């Protein structure tokens, strides 16, 4: 999961134990939380664009 979040083979399985908790939390947040946040932002943008079209602003 760590390398998937980083987009490539950056950490060997035997090196994971040496990654600090702070860094590991950030890596896992990218893997677990970021996709959901992107989906939410996309929905906000879609609603905003719809509103602008309906208001004749675009």
Backbone bond lengths (Angstrom), bond angles and torsions (degrees), N, CA, C in turn:
res aa  C-N    CA-C-N  psi(-1)  N-CA   C-N-CA  omega(-1)  CA-C   N-CA-C  phi
1 X - - - 1.444 - - 1.530 111.02 -
2 X 1.305 117.24 -34.68 1.465 121.08 -178.98 1.529 110.01 -62.01
3 X 1.307 117.13 -50.66 1.461 119.90 -178.83 1.521 111.68 -68.17
4 X 1.309 118.02 -32.00 1.462 120.93 176.50 1.530 109.64 -62.87
5 X 1.321 116.69 -43.52 1.462 121.25 179.36 1.523 111.30 -65.66
6 X 1.322 116.20 -34.46 1.463 120.38 -178.75 1.520 112.67 -84.08
7 X 1.312 117.46 -9.93 1.460 120.76 176.77 1.511 114.89 84.13
8 X 1.297 118.28 17.37 1.466 120.28 178.76 1.519 110.98 170.40
9 X 1.320 116.34 179.36 1.466 121.16 -177.32 1.533 112.52 -80.64
10 X 1.332 116.56 82.66 1.459 120.48 -177.92 1.522 113.50 -100.23
11 X 1.335 115.86 -28.05 1.466 120.22 -177.11 1.524 108.30 -125.57
12 X 1.318 115.60 123.65 1.469 119.91 176.95 1.527 108.69 -74.32
13 X 1.335 117.63 149.92 1.463 120.30 -178.93 1.531 113.35 -53.37
14 X 1.302 117.70 -35.19 1.459 120.11 -178.80 1.529 112.49 -80.16
15 X 1.350 117.88 -6.96 1.459 121.47 177.66 1.529 113.17 -95.74
16 X 1.325 117.64 -13.78 1.462 121.32 -176.03 1.530 110.84 -56.95
17 X 1.317 116.91 -35.94 1.467 120.07 -178.96 1.527 112.50 -63.29
18 X 1.327 117.39 -18.97 1.459 121.24 -178.39 1.533 112.78 -94.38
19 X 1.315 117.16 -4.84 1.462 120.93 178.38 1.528 107.72 -79.26
20 X 1.337 116.20 130.43 1.465 119.34 -177.24 1.532 111.05 -65.08
21 X 1.307 115.95 157.86 1.466 121.24 -179.93 1.525 111.22 -60.94
22 X 1.331 116.94 -38.77 1.462 120.75 -179.82 1.527 110.95 -62.17
23 X 1.314 116.10 -45.16 1.459 120.61 179.98 1.526 110.03 -67.86
24 X 1.313 117.19 -41.90 1.462 120.96 -179.82 1.535 110.29 -62.85
25 X 1.327 117.79 -40.13 1.466 120.76 177.32 1.522 111.18 -60.00
26 X 1.298 116.50 -42.13 1.471 120.30 179.86 1.531 111.23 -67.19
27 X 1.304 116.86 -41.75 1.464 121.07 179.00 1.522 110.48 -62.84
28 X 1.324 116.62 -47.05 1.457 119.97 -178.79 1.522 111.48 -67.95
29 X 1.322 117.79 -32.82 1.461 120.20 175.87 1.521 110.39 -63.13
30 X 1.329 116.57 -39.41 1.469 120.00 177.02 1.519 110.40 -62.22
31 X 1.306 116.89 -40.01 1.465 121.08 -177.01 1.516 111.90 -75.12
32 X 1.328 117.39 -37.38 1.458 120.74 -171.52 1.521 113.62 -99.90
33 X 1.321 118.83 -39.54 1.460 121.96 -172.14 1.524 114.18 -96.53
34 X 1.308 117.62 -35.18 1.461 121.06 -174.21 1.526 113.95 -60.62
35 X 1.330 120.14 -42.15 1.467 119.02 178.84 1.535 113.02 -58.15
36 X 1.317 117.14 -41.92 1.461 120.66 178.22 1.517 111.78 -66.07
37 X 1.317 116.57 -38.25 1.461 120.11 178.33 1.526 110.32 -65.89
38 X 1.319 117.47 -38.77 1.471 120.33 177.83 1.521 111.16 -63.96
39 X 1.324 116.74 -40.71 1.461 120.49 178.34 1.524 110.59 -62.54
40 X 1.316 116.93 -43.06 1.461 120.97 178.38 1.512 111.68 -62.66
41 X 1.308 117.58 -42.81 1.465 121.49 178.47 1.526 110.74 -64.12
42 X 1.313 117.00 -38.66 1.464 121.10 178.29 1.528 110.37 -62.43
43 X 1.330 117.16 -42.18 1.468 120.78 178.31 1.528 111.01 -63.26
44 X 1.321 116.37 -40.87 1.467 120.14 177.72 1.526 110.08 -61.54
45 X 1.316 117.04 -45.00 1.470 120.65 -179.95 1.523 111.30 -63.45
46 X 1.327 117.69 -39.77 1.467 120.68 178.79 1.526 110.98 -63.38
47 X 1.324 117.36 -43.09 1.465 121.15 178.93 1.529 109.94 -65.09
48 X 1.304 116.46 -40.82 1.471 120.97 179.23 1.525 110.89 -62.49
49 X 1.321 116.81 -45.13 1.465 120.56 179.19 1.519 110.93 -64.46
50 X 1.326 117.86 -39.98 1.462 121.27 177.71 1.521 110.07 -62.18
51 X 1.305 116.99 -44.72 1.459 121.66 179.17 1.529 110.77 -60.69
52 X 1.321 116.82 -43.74 1.458 120.59 179.72 1.525 111.42 -63.79
53 X 1.334 117.24 -40.86 1.466 120.59 178.28 1.532 110.95 -63.41
54 X 1.341 115.00 -46.17 1.466 119.54 -179.26 1.520 112.32 -66.59
55 X 1.307 118.21 -29.17 1.459 122.40 179.22 1.525 111.65 -85.33
56 X 1.342 116.33 -3.11 1.463 120.55 -179.21 1.509 113.99 73.72
57 X 1.312 116.42 22.26 1.459 120.87 -179.73 1.519 112.80 -90.67
58 X 1.305 115.65 -5.30 1.474 118.05 -177.75 1.497 110.18 -144.66
